Amino acid sequence: MALVSRLAAELSVEHLDRAVLDVRIVTGSTRELARSEYDRAHLYCSPVEPQDLLVRHPVMLRLVKQFSDDQCNFRLRRGEQRGPRREGCSIGEATTALALFSHEANPDLAHRTLEDEGRQEIWRNPSSHAFLTLFNDRTQATGVRIAITFRRSILGVLEQILRVRSAHHWHLLEDAPDLVVWAVARQLPFDRLHCDQNDPAAPAWEEILDTEVPALTRRTTERLVRAYEKLRSNGVYKKAEVRELPYWHKLLEAAGMSHRRESSPPAPGNP
């Protein structure tokens, strides 16, 4: 059954139409043995997931090569680990980072990528708007690394803030950190994320990271926390609620941050 499941996902309909499936019904004294082995089959089967099919996608193959040329690991396969400290980045982290810094007018796509289930749904359909927003002909390994680096940096600033201010509504930073990342990204030139670094129009990313991101993150954090205080004027904090997408919309609207940067063009690669 594992073989049938794998081939059904990998082969074309035309090929499967020509296939012959041999089904044997076990009877007699061996029936209980066959049933026992069938019950244990899940111990030996690894069902195909959308991530497993990414190894054939041309954009992914190009990114793997670009990362390899830069001597950086890009973990595309499930369970893939390289190096004692798992240096580099994974396709999961790359998907989330690119979604947070995409040109979408709202955080819906970014929110979907925070859990593996949402990422798998995006990877399932390479022709969908969501997939093409993140991985298209203009997507470059350098841009992926920039998005990941900025996300890690912003989350690092939030950790510093939480060491000092962790009471009351400041718990928002712990329970919805990527909401802050998305809001900060709206104020950065990520419409040029995948620019060639030799292009005069390419932003000075290292300078922005060092001189602008810490202060910008703190200002954005203040705005979101103040907005949350207004929405929860009775002082009641609902931890699960702030992790949900509808509440992200409410917070961004209350903070006056519900629209993307006006200079951002449509996402490249989309129809």
N, C-alpha and C positions, 0 to 999 in steps of 0.2 A: 504493500500500500504506500510505503514511503517513496518507492521508485515511481509509482503511478502519479503520486502527487507532484513530485519534482518534474517529471516529464510533461505533465499537463501545463505547468507554468512556463516551461522552457521551449516547447515545440509549438509549431504553428498548427492551426486548425486543420489545414490540408494534410499535414503529416499525420495527425492523430486519426483522421478519417481512414487512413490506410492501415492503421495499427490493428493487431489482433490481440485480444485480451483472453488469456487462458484462466478460467475460473474453475477451481476444483472444490467439490463439496466433500468434506472428510466425514466418514461415518465409521461405525464400529468402535473397536477398542481404542483407536487413536484420536477419537473425537475430543475427549477431555484434555488430552495433551495439546491438541491444536488450539482449543479454547484457552488454555492456560497461557500458551505462547502469545496468542492474540492479545490477551489482557496485559501482557508485559511488553507489547510492541512499542509503547510510547517511551520506554526506557532507551530504545535504540534509534529513535526517529527524531530528526531535527527538521520540522516543517519549514518550507521555504517562506521567507518574509520579503516584503518589498525591498528592504535594504540589500538582500542577497543579489538582486537583479541589477543593482547599480553598477556592478563591475563591467557591464557591457555598454553603459551609456557613454557616448563620445565625450561629453563635457567632463564627466567624472574621470575618464581615462586621461584626458588632457591635464586635469588638475593634479592627478597622481604623479604624472611625469614632471610637471612644473615644480611640485613640492620636492620630488626626488632630486631634480636638478639643483635645487637650493639646499640640498642635504637636510631636508626636514621631513618628518614622517607625517603622512596623511592617511589615517586609519579608515579605510573604506569598508572593510569586512567586519562582520560581527565577531567579537571576541579577540580582535587583533591587537596584540600588544608588542611593542618594540622598545627595547632599552629598559634599563632598570627603573627609570622614573617615568616611563611612558611619555617621553618627550614628543612634541609635535601636537597634533590635534586630530580629532575624530570627525567623521561626517556628521554625527549628531551635533557636536558643538558648532561646527561650521554652519549647519542649517539654521540653528537658533540665532547665531550671531548675524548672519546675513539677513534673516527675517527682521531682527530688531533694527537693523540699519537699512532696511529696504525703503522704497519710495511710497509704500502704501499709506493712504490718508488716515488710516486708523490702525490700532494695534491688534486687529483680529488675527492676521497671519502670524505675527510674532507670538501671540498667546498660544496658538495651535502648536508651535514648535517647542514649547516648554516641557512637554511630556513625550515619551517615546511613541505612544499611540498616535499622536497628532503628526509626528514626523513620518511615521510609517505610511500614513494616509497620503501625505504629500509625495513621498517617494513612489507610491503605488502608481501614480499617473504622471509620467514625464511630459505629457503634452498639456497638462493643466496650467491654468494661470498661476497658481501658487508655485508650482515647480519652476516654471519659466521665469518667474519673478526673481528667484534665487539663483538658478543655474541655467545660464543661457550662453550664447556665443561670446558675450563680452565679459563673462565671469572669469577672473584671473586669480591665481593662487595668491598673488600679492594682496589683492583686495580682500580675499578671505582672511588672510593673516592680519590685516589691518583691523577688520571688523572684530575678530576674536580678541586681539590685543586691547582694543578700546573697551570692549565689554568687560574683560578681566580687570582693566584699570578702574573703570567706573564702579564695579562691584567691590574692588579693593577700597575705594574712597568711602563707600557705604559702610564697610566693616569698621573703618576708622571712626566714622560718625557714631556708630552704634556703641562703641566702647565708652563714649562720653554721654550720649543721649539715647537711652534705650527704654525710657518709661513712657507710659500713656500712648499717644498717637504715633510716637516715633517707632513703634513696633511695625509700622507700615513698611519700613525699609527692610525688615527681616522677612516679612511675609510676602512682599511683592517687589523684590529688588529689581526684577527685569522691567517693571513698569517705569522705574526711574531711568533705566538704561534706554528704553524706547523714547522717553521724553527728552533726555539729553541728546540723543541722536538726531532728533528733529532740528536741533540748533547747530548742527555740524554739516560740513559740505560733503555729505555722503552721496550726493548725485555724481561725484567724481571718484567714487570708491575704487573703481577698476581702471582708472586712468593709467596709462603707461607712466612709469616714474620718471621717464625722460621728457615727458610732455610738460611744457612750461605752465600748463593749466593745472597740473597735479598739485594738490595741497601739500604744505609742509607738515606731514602727519606727525613726525616726531616732535616738532615744536608745538603743535596743537596739543599733543598728548601731555607734554610736560608743563606747558604754561597756561593752557586754557581749561583742560578737562577737570582738574580738581576743583577750581572755583565754580565752574559751570555746574558741576555735579552738586555742589553744596547749595547753590542758588536754586536749582531745580528741586532739590530735596525739600528746601524750605517752603517752596510754593505748593508742593504736593501735600506736605504735612499740614500746612495751614488750610488747604482745601478740605482735607479729611476732617480736621477739627470742626469746620463749618458744617459738614455733612453729618457729623456725629456730635452735635452740640450737647447732647445729654451725657457725653463722656463714655458711652458704652462702646467697647471695641469688639468687633466680630472678626475673629482671625480668619475663618474660612471664607467669609464674604469678600474680603479684599483680594483674594486670589482669583476670583471669578471675573470673566471678561465683562459682563454688564457693569460691574462696579468699577472696573478700569475706565470705562467710558464716562461714568458719573464723575470720577475723580478728575479726569483730564478736562472735562467740561467745566467743573467747578474751579479748576486752576487756570482756566483760559488757555489750555494747551491741546485742544482737540483737533487742530488742523496741522497739516504738514507745512514745511518751509515752502514759500511761494516759488522759490527758484528751482525746486526739484522737478525734473521732467518725468514723464512716464517711465516705468521700469523697462530697461532694455531687454530685447528678446521677446517681448509679449506681442501677440497678434494685434 
